[in-house]
Amino acid sequence: MFSIDEILVRNTIILLLWLEYLFETYLSLRQFNTATKAKDVPSEIKDLMSNDDYSKAREYSLAKLRFGFVKDFYSIIVTTVVIHQGLLGIVWDYSESINPFTDEVSTSCLWLTILSFLSTIIDMPFTIYFTFILEEKFGFNKQTAVFFVWDKIKAFLVGQLLTSMISSIVIVVIKNGGDYFFIWLWAIACIISLILLTIYPAVIAPLFDKYTPLPEGELRTKIEALASSLKFPLTELYVVEGSKRSSHSNAYFYGLFKSKRIVLFDTLLAKDDGTGCQDDEILAVLSHELGHWSRNHTIKNLVIMEVNLFLLFLVFSFMFKYKLLYQALGFTHIQPVLVGLFVVLQYVMMPYNTLLSFAMTVLSRKFEFEADDFAVQLDKGRYLELALQKLNKDNLGFPVHDWLYSAWHHSHPPLLQRLNVIKKGVKLFEEKKK
């Protein structure tokens, strides 16, 4: 039985989860109502989207919102039951009972693996529906059933391997780091994050998708010339076979210090059916991406992440010995440090995490405008406009948004706002050139 104090802590966690769920649902309902009413193409974008493209994008947006309503409600019910019934503690007891070892590290890793497996199974019906019904209906899914199953198995195995390794290190540092373990934990976390940023694109991502060098030709020559003109330390230029998974498009760069790699999705390249972008439009998209590099956006985000980690670990160092946090979740006879870390970071810091997420969304929008302006200053503005319109069409982006939903969720500015700012920038740029 739970004590009064344990019930209070448990119910406070549940209340915070439901408040967040209700707020997110309220925002989604606002967007759903906006999309439902916006049946006709707004006058300001009649030149950008045909009636058919607009109608299809609207239906896709509504379908995803309906899916989100069901999935989010299901998720909050499952989470409420898990916390209310102390199922996390029950899984821990089971992990102890089947673990041939008696140490906390191995039990914690086994506990995480079991929870991850159960979570995967619980979410699988929604994943299958989204991939093979919703995305299939709108022409995005390219996965076969065999590819899907093997992809999920690989993702689970790789995820558990990385999670177990990192969790083991975290537990050892916390238990042996003394009163100021949070400093050591933060230093180790910084090192691990840098290692993952380095090895994930080069080692882990190729386990899931095929990466091939961009063939010699005009596009490659233009990209290399662009990188050279900006002194961008380009070492590799790849095309990822994203079309086996989805028809959505993207491009990005990765790498630390003087070794950078650019990756283009094959869906971004122009095709016979009219989808994709022409060479000059791809160069404009890459100019935007290189704008993030030039303005040090990646470094700034990394610094914010590390400062945030330090604050989270500092709070954790004060709270992880609070017995009620464990007892409220069903841990009656033990206080596993990994469970404490999970509870503090996931539940106790929930209000802070929510506000930080919104602040990062605002900052991300600012960075996107700065990257767009960088492309404009390279005289790529007009091609960037065309590329954004094509990508929006190919990805069935719906251009009409409720202002509050967009402000809270969209890390990239809405298409119309973004195009308007680019147009103004192009006009100013061309006036300066005269």
Stockholm file with secondary structure:
# STOCKHOLM 1.0

chainA/1-434         MFSIDEILVRNTIILLLWLEYLFETYLSLRQFNTATKAKDVPSEIKDLMSNDDYSKAREYSLAKLRFGFVKDFYSIIVTTVVIHQGLLGIVWDYSESINPFTDEVSTSCLWLTILSFLSTIIDMPFTIYFTFILEEKFGFNKQTAVFFVWDKIKAFLVGQLLTSMISSIVIVVIKNGGDYFFIWLWAIACIISLILLTIYPAVIAPLFDKYTPLPEGELRTKIEALASSLKFPLTELYVVEGSKRSSHSNAYFYGLFKSKRIVLFDTLLAKDDGTGCQDDEILAVLSHELGHWSRNHTIKNLVIMEVNLFLLFLVFSFMFKYKLLYQALGFTHIQPVLVGLFVVLQYVMMPYNTLLSFAMTVLSRKFEFEADDFAVQLDKGRYLELALQKLNKDNLGFPVHDWLYSAWHHSHPPLLQRLNVIKKGVKLFEEKKK
#=GR chainA/1-434 SS CCCHHHHHHHHHHHHHHHHHHHHHHHHHHHHHHHHHHCCSCCGGGTTTCCHHHHHHHHHHHHHHHHHHHHHHHHHHHHHHHHHHTTHHHHHHHHHHHHCSSCCHHHHHHHHHHHHHHHHHHHHHHHHHHIIIIIHHHTTCBCCCHHHHHHHHHHHHHHHHHHHHHHHHHHHHHHHHSGGGHHHHHHHHHHHHHHHHHHHIIIIIGGGTSCEEECCSSHHHHHHHHHHHHTTCCEEEEEEECGGGTBSCCCEEEECSTTCEEEEEEGGGBCCTTSCSBCHHHHHHHHHHHHHHHHTTHHHHHHHHHHHHHHHHHHHHHHHTTCHHHHHTTTCCSCCCHHHHHHHIIIIITHHHHHHHHHHHHHHHHHHHHHHHHHHHHTTCHHHHHHHHHHHHHHTTCCCCCCHHHHHHHCSSCCHHHHHHHHHHHHHHHHHHHC
#=GC SS_cons         CCCHHHHHHHHHHHHHHHHHHHHHHHHHHHHHHHHHHCCSCCGGGTTTCCHHHHHHHHHHHHHHHHHHHHHHHHHHHHHHHHHHTTHHHHHHHHHHHHCSSCCHHHHHHHHHHHHHHHHHHHHHHHHHHIIIIIHHHTTCBCCCHHHHHHHHHHHHHHHHHHHHHHHHHHHHHHHHSGGGHHHHHHHHHHHHHHHHHHHIIIIIGGGTSCEEECCSSHHHHHHHHHHHHTTCCEEEEEEECGGGTBSCCCEEEECSTTCEEEEEEGGGBCCTTSCSBCHHHHHHHHHHHHHHHHTTHHHHHHHHHHHHHHHHHHHHHHHTTCHHHHHTTTCCSCCCHHHHHHHIIIIITHHHHHHHHHHHHHHHHHHHHHHHHHHHHTTCHHHHHHHHHHHHHHTTCCCCCCHHHHHHHCSSCCHHHHHHHHHHHHHHHHHHHC
//
